[in-house]
Amino acid sequence: MERARPSTSRRRFLKGAALAAVPYALLPEARAGAQDQDVDYPAAEWQPASRSNYTVSDRPVSYPLDCVIIHVTQETYAKTLAIFQNPEKKVTAHYLVRSADGHVAQCVREADIAWHAGNWDYNTRSIGIEHEGWVDRPAYFTDALYEQSARLTATICARLDIPKDRDHIIGHYEVPGTDHTDPGPHWDWTRYIELVNLA
């Protein structure tokens, strides 16, 4: 018994569908891992914030960058990402560091202005790094969190020519006009600055 050959119209349809798909496969967005190209810090995972929660800019051309601001989320890692992705929240940071393993997510490009400091001047000239945890629960400040955050801060400082000291790596509580207390009394600043300088 001879197999029935596909009709010409079906063959043409399949060829046309394959050809139509080719241009999309060639676009950068379709490549596996394309999201990683969006990060400024190569070890970070891209987890974009809602565009309603930051200001698009071209820093350091539009604003000079001269400090890194350390935050503690008062939330879990997953909940913080959800907050940053919720257009009604009007808050975000450039990076988020997970407590358990120090995993880093980038949520806003460094060229853009994240809304993290509660002070527009400081927002325009800083990079904000959130850390999963609570100011009154020091167990969240794991070795992995300190080490990975310090590597991130060291990389940012080296790339943007920001001094690796306490005058330029500050806590949210040090931003003028803020009512925040993070990273709180349990954050080990001596250890952190040492790690930044060793990274």
MIDOSE-1310 file (N, C-alpha, C; in nm, 2 decimals, decimal comma, always signed):
residues 199
mera	+0,08/-0,12/+0,00/+0,00/+0,00/+0,00/+0,09/+0,12/+0,00; +0,06/+0,22/-0,08/+0,14/+0,34/-0,10/+0,09/+0,45/+0,00; +0,18/+0,51/+0,07/+0,14/+0,62/+0,16/+0,09/+0,74/+0,08; +0,00/+0,80/+0,13/-0,06/+0,92/+0,07/+0,04/+1,04/+0,09
rpst	+0,07/+1,11/-0,02/+0,16/+1,22/-0,01/+0,09/+1,34/+0,04; +0,16/+1,42/+0,12/+0,09/+1,55/+0,16/+0,05/+1,63/+0,04; -0,06/+1,70/+0,06/-0,10/+1,78/-0,05/-0,01/+1,90/-0,07; +0,00/+1,95/-0,19/+0,09/+2,07/-0,22/+0,05/+2,18/-0,13
srrr	-0,08/+2,21/-0,11/-0,12/+2,32/-0,03/-0,07/+2,31/+0,12; -0,08/+2,19/+0,17/-0,03/+2,17/+0,31/+0,12/+2,19/+0,32; +0,20/+2,14/+0,22/+0,34/+2,15/+0,22/+0,38/+2,30/+0,21; +0,31/+2,37/+0,12/+0,34/+2,52/+0,11/+0,30/+2,59/+0,24
flkg	+0,19/+2,55/+0,30/+0,16/+2,61/+0,43/+0,26/+2,59/+0,53; +0,31/+2,47/+0,55/+0,42/+2,44/+0,64/+0,55/+2,51/+0,61; +0,59/+2,52/+0,49/+0,70/+2,60/+0,45/+0,68/+2,74/+0,48; +0,57/+2,80/+0,45/+0,54/+2,94/+0,48/+0,54/+2,97/+0,63
aala	+0,49/+2,88/+0,71/+0,49/+2,90/+0,85/+0,63/+2,89/+0,90; +0,72/+2,80/+0,85/+0,86/+2,80/+0,90/+0,93/+2,92/+0,86; +0,91/+2,97/+0,74/+0,97/+3,09/+0,69/+0,93/+3,21/+0,77; +0,80/+3,22/+0,80/+0,75/+3,33/+0,88/+0,81/+3,33/+1,02
avpy	+0,84/+3,22/+1,07/+0,90/+3,21/+1,21/+1,05/+3,25/+1,21; +1,12/+3,24/+1,10/+1,26/+3,27/+1,10/+1,29/+3,41/+1,14; +1,23/+3,52/+1,10/+1,27/+3,65/+1,14/+1,26/+3,67/+1,29; +1,15/+3,61/+1,35/+1,14/+3,62/+1,50/+1,25/+3,55/+1,57
allp	+1,29/+3,44/+1,52/+1,40/+3,36/+1,58/+1,53/+3,44/+1,58; +1,54/+3,53/+1,48/+1,67/+3,61/+1,47/+1,67/+3,73/+1,55; +1,56/+3,77/+1,61/+1,55/+3,89/+1,69/+1,62/+3,87/+1,83; +1,69/+3,97/+1,88/+1,76/+3,95/+2,01/+1,67/+3,90/+2,12
eara	+1,54/+3,95/+2,13/+1,45/+3,91/+2,23/+1,42/+3,76/+2,23; +1,43/+3,70/+2,12/+1,39/+3,56/+2,11/+1,51/+3,46/+2,16; +1,63/+3,52/+2,17/+1,74/+3,43/+2,21/+1,73/+3,39/+2,35; +1,77/+3,27/+2,38/+1,77/+3,22/+2,52/+1,87/+3,31/+2,60
gaqd	+1,83/+3,35/+2,72/+1,92/+3,43/+2,81/+1,93/+3,57/+2,77; +1,85/+3,62/+2,68/+1,85/+3,76/+2,64/+1,83/+3,85/+2,76; +1,75/+3,81/+2,86/+1,72/+3,90/+2,97/+1,85/+3,93/+3,05; +1,95/+3,84/+3,05/+2,07/+3,87/+3,12/+2,15/+3,99/+3,06
qdvd	+2,13/+4,02/+2,93/+2,20/+4,13/+2,87/+2,15/+4,27/+2,92; +2,04/+4,27/+3,00/+1,98/+4,39/+3,05/+2,05/+4,43/+3,18; +2,13/+4,35/+3,24/+2,18/+4,38/+3,37/+2,31/+4,46/+3,36; +2,33/+4,55/+3,46/+2,46/+4,62/+3,47/+2,56/+4,54/+3,55
ypaa	+2,52/+4,45/+3,63/+2,60/+4,37/+3,72/+2,59/+4,23/+3,67; +2,69/+4,17/+3,61/+2,68/+4,04/+3,54/+2,63/+3,93/+3,62; +2,65/+3,93/+3,75/+2,60/+3,82/+3,84/+2,45/+3,83/+3,88; +2,39/+3,94/+3,83/+2,25/+3,96/+3,87/+2,15/+3,90/+3,77
ewqp	+2,03/+3,87/+3,82/+1,92/+3,83/+3,74/+1,83/+3,95/+3,71; +1,79/+3,96/+3,59/+1,70/+4,08/+3,56/+1,56/+4,05/+3,60; +1,51/+4,13/+3,69/+1,37/+4,12/+3,74/+1,31/+4,27/+3,74; +1,27/+4,31/+3,62/+1,24/+4,45/+3,60/+1,12/+4,50/+3,68
asrs	+1,14/+4,62/+3,74/+1,03/+4,69/+3,81/+0,94/+4,75/+3,71; +0,82/+4,78/+3,76/+0,72/+4,85/+3,68/+0,78/+4,99/+3,64; +0,76/+5,03/+3,52/+0,81/+5,16/+3,47/+0,74/+5,28/+3,55; +0,63/+5,24/+3,62/+0,56/+5,35/+3,70/+0,64/+5,37/+3,83
nytv	+0,74/+5,30/+3,86/+0,81/+5,30/+3,99/+0,95/+5,36/+3,98; +0,99/+5,42/+3,87/+1,12/+5,48/+3,86/+1,12/+5,58/+3,75; +1,22/+5,66/+3,74/+1,23/+5,77/+3,64/+1,34/+5,73/+3,54; +1,30/+5,72/+3,41/+1,40/+5,69/+3,30/+1,50/+5,81/+3,29
sdrp	+1,63/+5,77/+3,28/+1,73/+5,88/+3,28/+1,85/+5,82/+3,20; +1,96/+5,90/+3,20/+2,08/+5,86/+3,13/+2,20/+5,89/+3,22; +2,18/+5,86/+3,35/+2,29/+5,88/+3,44/+2,42/+5,80/+3,40; +2,53/+5,84/+3,42/+2,57/+5,96/+3,50/+2,58/+6,09/+3,41
vsyp	+2,53/+6,09/+3,29/+2,53/+6,21/+3,20/+2,44/+6,31/+3,26; +2,32/+6,27/+3,29/+2,22/+6,37/+3,34/+2,24/+6,40/+3,49; +2,29/+6,31/+3,57/+2,31/+6,33/+3,71/+2,44/+6,26/+3,75; +2,53/+6,32/+3,82/+2,65/+6,25/+3,87/+2,61/+6,15/+3,97
ldcv	+2,68/+6,03/+3,98/+2,65/+5,93/+4,08/+2,77/+5,93/+4,18; +2,73/+5,95/+4,31/+2,84/+5,95/+4,41/+2,81/+5,87/+4,53; +2,71/+5,79/+4,54/+2,69/+5,71/+4,66/+2,60/+5,59/+4,63; +2,62/+5,49/+4,72/+2,54/+5,37/+4,72/+2,46/+5,37/+4,86
iihv	+2,33/+5,35/+4,85/+2,25/+5,35/+4,97/+2,20/+5,21/+5,00; +2,23/+5,17/+5,12/+2,20/+5,03/+5,17/+2,06/+5,04/+5,24; +1,97/+4,94/+5,20/+1,84/+4,93/+5,26/+1,82/+4,79/+5,31; +1,72/+4,78/+5,39/+1,66/+4,65/+5,43/+1,51/+4,65/+5,41
tqet	+1,46/+4,55/+5,34/+1,33/+4,55/+5,28/+1,21/+4,56/+5,38; +1,23/+4,50/+5,50/+1,11/+4,47/+5,59/+1,01/+4,39/+5,52; +1,06/+4,30/+5,43/+0,97/+4,21/+5,36/+1,06/+4,09/+5,31; +0,99/+3,99/+5,26/+1,06/+3,88/+5,19/+1,11/+3,92/+5,06
yakt	+1,20/+3,84/+5,00/+1,26/+3,87/+4,87/+1,14/+3,87/+4,77; +1,06/+3,76/+4,77/+0,95/+3,75/+4,67/+0,85/+3,86/+4,68; +0,82/+3,90/+4,80/+0,72/+4,01/+4,82/+0,78/+4,14/+4,78; +0,91/+4,16/+4,80/+0,97/+4,29/+4,75/+0,97/+4,30/+4,60
laif	+1,00/+4,19/+4,53/+0,99/+4,19/+4,39/+0,85/+4,22/+4,34; +0,75/+4,17/+4,41/+0,61/+4,19/+4,37/+0,58/+4,34/+4,39; +0,63/+4,40/+4,50/+0,61/+4,54/+4,53/+0,67/+4,63/+4,42; +0,79/+4,60/+4,38/+0,86/+4,67/+4,27/+0,79/+4,66/+4,14
qnpe	+0,72/+4,55/+4,12/+0,65/+4,52/+3,99/+0,51/+4,57/+3,99; +0,46/+4,62/+4,10/+0,33/+4,67/+4,12/+0,33/+4,82/+4,08; +0,26/+4,86/+3,97/+0,27/+5,01/+3,93/+0,21/+5,10/+4,03; +0,13/+5,05/+4,13/+0,06/+5,14/+4,23/+0,15/+5,17/+4,35
kkvt	+0,27/+5,10/+4,36/+0,35/+5,12/+4,48/+0,44/+5,24/+4,48; +0,49/+5,28/+4,36/+0,57/+5,40/+4,35/+0,70/+5,39/+4,43; +0,76/+5,28/+4,43/+0,89/+5,25/+4,50/+0,96/+5,14/+4,43; +1,09/+5,16/+4,43/+1,18/+5,05/+4,38/+1,32/+5,08/+4,42
ahyl	+1,41/+4,98/+4,39/+1,56/+5,00/+4,41/+1,62/+4,94/+4,29; +1,75/+4,97/+4,27/+1,82/+4,92/+4,16/+1,84/+4,77/+4,17; +1,88/+4,73/+4,30/+1,91/+4,59/+4,32/+1,84/+4,54/+4,45; +1,83/+4,40/+4,45/+1,77/+4,33/+4,57/+1,86/+4,21/+4,59
vrsa	+1,90/+4,19/+4,72/+1,99/+4,08/+4,76/+1,91/+3,99/+4,85; +1,90/+3,86/+4,81/+1,83/+3,76/+4,89/+1,91/+3,71/+5,01; +1,85/+3,69/+5,12/+1,91/+3,66/+5,24/+1,98/+3,52/+5,24; +1,91/+3,42/+5,20/+1,95/+3,28/+5,21/+2,08/+3,25/+5,14
dghv	+2,10/+3,30/+5,02/+2,21/+3,27/+4,93/+2,28/+3,38/+4,87; +2,24/+3,51/+4,90/+2,30/+3,62/+4,84/+2,27/+3,65/+4,70; +2,17/+3,58/+4,64/+2,13/+3,60/+4,50/+2,09/+3,74/+4,48; +2,14/+3,80/+4,37/+2,11/+3,94/+4,34/+2,02/+3,95/+4,22
aqcv	+1,91/+4,03/+4,24/+1,82/+4,07/+4,13/+1,85/+4,22/+4,10; +1,85/+4,25/+3,97/+1,85/+4,39/+3,93/+1,71/+4,42/+3,88; +1,65/+4,53/+3,93/+1,52/+4,57/+3,90/+1,51/+4,70/+3,82; +1,61/+4,78/+3,83/+1,61/+4,91/+3,76/+1,75/+4,93/+3,71
read	+1,77/+4,97/+3,58/+1,90/+5,00/+3,53/+1,97/+5,11/+3,61; +2,10/+5,10/+3,62/+2,17/+5,20/+3,70/+2,16/+5,34/+3,63; +2,14/+5,35/+3,50/+2,12/+5,48/+3,43/+1,99/+5,55/+3,47; +1,90/+5,47/+3,52/+1,77/+5,52/+3,56/+1,76/+5,56/+3,71
iawh	+1,67/+5,64/+3,75/+1,65/+5,68/+3,88/+1,55/+5,60/+3,96; +1,60/+5,51/+4,05/+1,50/+5,44/+4,13/+1,45/+5,52/+4,24; +1,33/+5,50/+4,28/+1,27/+5,57/+4,39/+1,28/+5,50/+4,52; +1,40/+5,52/+4,59/+1,43/+5,44/+4,70/+1,47/+5,52/+4,83
agnw	+1,52/+5,64/+4,81/+1,57/+5,71/+4,92/+1,48/+5,80/+5,00; +1,36/+5,83/+4,93/+1,27/+5,93/+5,00/+1,32/+6,07/+4,99; +1,41/+6,10/+4,90/+1,47/+6,23/+4,89/+1,52/+6,24/+4,74; +1,46/+6,33/+4,66/+1,48/+6,33/+4,52/+1,63/+6,35/+4,48
dynt	+1,70/+6,44/+4,55/+1,84/+6,47/+4,53/+1,92/+6,34/+4,55; +1,89/+6,26/+4,65/+1,97/+6,14/+4,68/+1,93/+6,03/+4,58; +1,80/+6,03/+4,54/+1,76/+5,93/+4,43/+1,84/+5,96/+4,31; +1,86/+6,08/+4,27/+1,92/+6,11/+4,14/+2,07/+6,08/+4,14
rsig	+2,14/+6,08/+4,26/+2,28/+6,06/+4,26/+2,33/+5,93/+4,33; +2,23/+5,83/+4,34/+2,27/+5,71/+4,41/+2,22/+5,58/+4,34; +2,29/+5,47/+4,38/+2,24/+5,34/+4,35/+2,18/+5,28/+4,48; +2,06/+5,23/+4,47/+1,99/+5,17/+4,59/+2,00/+5,02/+4,59
iehe	+2,04/+4,96/+4,70/+2,05/+4,82/+4,71/+1,96/+4,78/+4,83; +1,86/+4,70/+4,80/+1,77/+4,65/+4,91/+1,83/+4,51/+4,95; +1,81/+4,48/+5,08/+1,85/+4,35/+5,13/+1,73/+4,28/+5,20; +1,70/+4,16/+5,16/+1,59/+4,09/+5,22/+1,61/+4,08/+5,37
gwvd	+1,50/+4,11/+5,45/+1,51/+4,10/+5,59/+1,44/+4,21/+5,67; +1,46/+4,21/+5,80/+1,40/+4,30/+5,89/+1,51/+4,36/+5,97; +1,50/+4,49/+6,01/+1,60/+4,55/+6,08/+1,62/+4,49/+6,22; +1,51/+4,43/+6,28/+1,52/+4,38/+6,41/+1,54/+4,22/+6,41
rpay	+1,57/+4,17/+6,29/+1,60/+4,02/+6,28/+1,74/+4,00/+6,22; +1,84/+4,00/+6,30/+1,98/+3,99/+6,24/+2,01/+3,86/+6,18; +1,93/+3,76/+6,20/+1,95/+3,63/+6,13/+1,94/+3,64/+5,98; +1,87/+3,74/+5,93/+1,86/+3,76/+5,79/+1,99/+3,81/+5,73
ftda	+2,08/+3,87/+5,81/+2,20/+3,92/+5,76/+2,31/+3,81/+5,75; +2,29/+3,72/+5,66/+2,37/+3,60/+5,65/+2,51/+3,63/+5,59; +2,60/+3,54/+5,60/+2,73/+3,56/+5,54/+2,72/+3,58/+5,39; +2,63/+3,49/+5,33/+2,61/+3,50/+5,18/+2,56/+3,64/+5,14
lyeq	+2,46/+3,69/+5,22/+2,41/+3,83/+5,19/+2,52/+3,93/+5,20; +2,59/+3,93/+5,31/+2,70/+4,03/+5,32/+2,80/+4,02/+5,21; +2,84/+3,90/+5,18/+2,95/+3,88/+5,08/+2,91/+3,92/+4,94; +2,79/+3,87/+4,90/+2,74/+3,90/+4,76/+2,70/+4,05/+4,75
sarl	+2,65/+4,11/+4,85/+2,61/+4,25/+4,85/+2,74/+4,33/+4,84; +2,85/+4,29/+4,92/+2,97/+4,36/+4,91/+3,04/+4,36/+4,78; +3,03/+4,24/+4,71/+3,08/+4,23/+4,57/+3,01/+4,32/+4,48; +2,88/+4,33/+4,49/+2,80/+4,41/+4,41/+2,84/+4,56/+4,43
tati	+2,84/+4,60/+4,56/+2,88/+4,74/+4,59/+3,02/+4,77/+4,54; +3,11/+4,68/+4,56/+3,25/+4,70/+4,51/+3,25/+4,72/+4,36; +3,18/+4,64/+4,29/+3,17/+4,66/+4,14/+3,11/+4,79/+4,10; +3,00/+4,83/+4,16/+2,94/+4,96/+4,13/+3,04/+5,07/+4,16
carl	+3,10/+5,07/+4,28/+3,19/+5,18/+4,31/+3,31/+5,18/+4,22; +3,37/+5,07/+4,18/+3,48/+5,07/+4,08/+3,44/+5,12/+3,95; +3,32/+5,08/+3,90/+3,28/+5,12/+3,77/+3,24/+5,27/+3,76; +3,19/+5,32/+3,87/+3,14/+5,46/+3,87/+3,23/+5,56/+3,95
dipk	+3,35/+5,50/+3,99/+3,45/+5,58/+4,06/+3,39/+5,65/+4,19; +3,32/+5,56/+4,26/+3,27/+5,61/+4,39/+3,36/+5,55/+4,50; +3,41/+5,63/+4,59/+3,50/+5,58/+4,70/+3,43/+5,48/+4,78; +3,51/+5,38/+4,82/+3,45/+5,26/+4,90/+3,47/+5,29/+5,05
drdh	+3,39/+5,39/+5,09/+3,40/+5,43/+5,24/+3,26/+5,47/+5,29; +3,25/+5,49/+5,42/+3,12/+5,52/+5,48/+3,07/+5,66/+5,44; +3,15/+5,74/+5,39/+3,09/+5,87/+5,34/+3,01/+5,85/+5,21; +3,04/+5,74/+5,14/+2,98/+5,72/+5,01/+2,90/+5,60/+5,00
iigh	+2,91/+5,51/+5,10/+2,82/+5,39/+5,11/+2,75/+5,41/+5,24; +2,62/+5,45/+5,23/+2,55/+5,50/+5,35/+2,42/+5,41/+5,37; +2,36/+5,43/+5,49/+2,24/+5,36/+5,52/+2,12/+5,45/+5,48; +2,01/+5,39/+5,46/+1,89/+5,47/+5,43/+1,86/+5,57/+5,54
yevp	+1,89/+5,53/+5,66/+1,86/+5,62/+5,77/+1,95/+5,75/+5,77; +2,05/+5,75/+5,69/+2,14/+5,87/+5,68/+2,10/+5,97/+5,57; +2,00/+5,93/+5,50/+1,95/+6,02/+5,39/+1,87/+6,14/+5,46; +1,90/+6,26/+5,43/+1,83/+6,37/+5,50/+1,68/+6,37/+5,47
gtdh	+1,60/+6,39/+5,57/+1,46/+6,40/+5,56/+1,39/+6,26/+5,57; +1,46/+6,15/+5,58/+1,39/+6,02/+5,58/+1,35/+5,99/+5,72; +1,25/+5,91/+5,73/+1,20/+5,86/+5,86/+1,23/+5,71/+5,87; +1,32/+5,66/+5,78/+1,35/+5,51/+5,79/+1,47/+5,49/+5,88
tdpg	+1,48/+5,37/+5,93/+1,59/+5,33/+6,02/+1,68/+5,22/+5,96; +1,65/+5,18/+5,84/+1,73/+5,07/+5,78/+1,87/+5,12/+5,73; +1,96/+5,03/+5,74/+1,96/+4,89/+5,76/+1,95/+4,85/+5,91; +1,95/+4,94/+6,00/+1,92/+4,91/+6,14/+2,05/+4,88/+6,22
phwd	+2,03/+4,87/+6,36/+2,14/+4,86/+6,45/+2,22/+4,72/+6,44; +2,16/+4,62/+6,37/+2,23/+4,49/+6,36/+2,31/+4,48/+6,23; +2,30/+4,58/+6,15/+2,39/+4,58/+6,03/+2,53/+4,61/+6,07; +2,62/+4,52/+6,03/+2,76/+4,53/+6,07/+2,84/+4,61/+5,96
wtry	+2,84/+4,74/+5,99/+2,91/+4,83/+5,89/+3,06/+4,81/+5,88; +3,12/+4,78/+5,99/+3,27/+4,76/+5,98/+3,30/+4,64/+5,89; +3,23/+4,53/+5,92/+3,25/+4,41/+5,83/+3,21/+4,44/+5,69; +3,10/+4,51/+5,67/+3,06/+4,53/+5,53/+3,16/+4,61/+5,45
ielv	+3,21/+4,72/+5,51/+3,30/+4,81/+5,44/+3,43/+4,73/+5,41; +3,47/+4,65/+5,51/+3,59/+4,56/+5,49/+3,57/+4,47/+5,37; +3,46/+4,41/+5,36/+3,43/+4,31/+5,25/+3,42/+4,39/+5,12; +3,37/+4,51/+5,12/+3,36/+4,59/+4,99/+3,51/+4,61/+4,95
nla	+3,59/+4,65/+5,04/+3,73/+4,68/+5,00/+3,81/+4,56/+4,97; +3,77/+4,44/+5,01/+3,85/+4,32/+4,98/+3,79/+4,26/+4,85; +3,67/+4,30/+4,81/+3,61/+4,23/+4,69/+3,69/+4,27/+4,56
